[in-house]
Amino acid sequence: MLRTQVSLDEQDYKLAKREATTMGISVAEYVRRAIRSVLPPSGKPRWMRYAGLVESGNRQSSQSIDEVVYGNKD
């Protein structure tokens, strides 16, 4: 593990400390988890973080993606 230093303003530190305490973890672990939550999955393109976030309700949507995105052809 690499060590780094991060500067936070007082309000951000207090909020992070409060959340970390509530979760029973250190502020360092809280920051690691926060960073991990916004990074793309390891080895995946950046856009993959959004994969699966939108649902059409249609189980066949992956087979008719143009209709889902652009609507039915008339």
N, C-alpha and C positions, 0 to 999 in steps of 0.2 A: 504494500500500500504506500502511496506517495503522500507526503504531507504538504499542505498548502495553507495559506492564511487568507481569510476573507474579512473585509471590514463591513460592518452593518451599522446603520444608525440606531440610536437607542431604542426607538419604538419597535423597529423590526426585530432587534435582539430580544426585547421583552416578550414579544409575541411568539417568537421561535422558542424561547426558553419555556414559556408557559405551555405551549403545545408539546414540547419534548417531555416536560415533567408529567403532563397528563398521560402521555403514552408510555412513560417509564423508560425513556431512552435519553441519551446525551444530546446536547445541541449538535454536536458533530454528526451523530447518526441521523438526526432529523434533517440536517442540511444534505447529507449524502442521499437520503431517500427522496428529498425534494428535487435534487438534481436528476436522479435516476428517473423520476416520474415524467420529466420533460425531454429526456434524451430518446432518440429513435432506438428501436430494438437493436441489439448488437448485430452488426453485419448487414442490417437491412437499410434500404434507402429511407431518407428522411420522411417521405410521404407515407410510409407504412405505419406511422404512429396513428394515422387516421383510419386505417383499414378496419372495417367492421363497425364504425361509429354511426353509420346511417343505415336504417333499415327501411325497405319499401313495403314490407308486409307480404310481398309476393315471393314465395319460395323459389319460383322459376326466374327471378330477376337477373341472375347471373347469365342466363341463357338468352335473355332479351334486353340486354343492358341499354341498347340504343333507344328502345321504347321507354324504358324507365327514365333515362336521362332527358330525352328529347320529346317524349310523348308518342302516341300512336300516329302512324302515317295515315292521312286521309286522302 
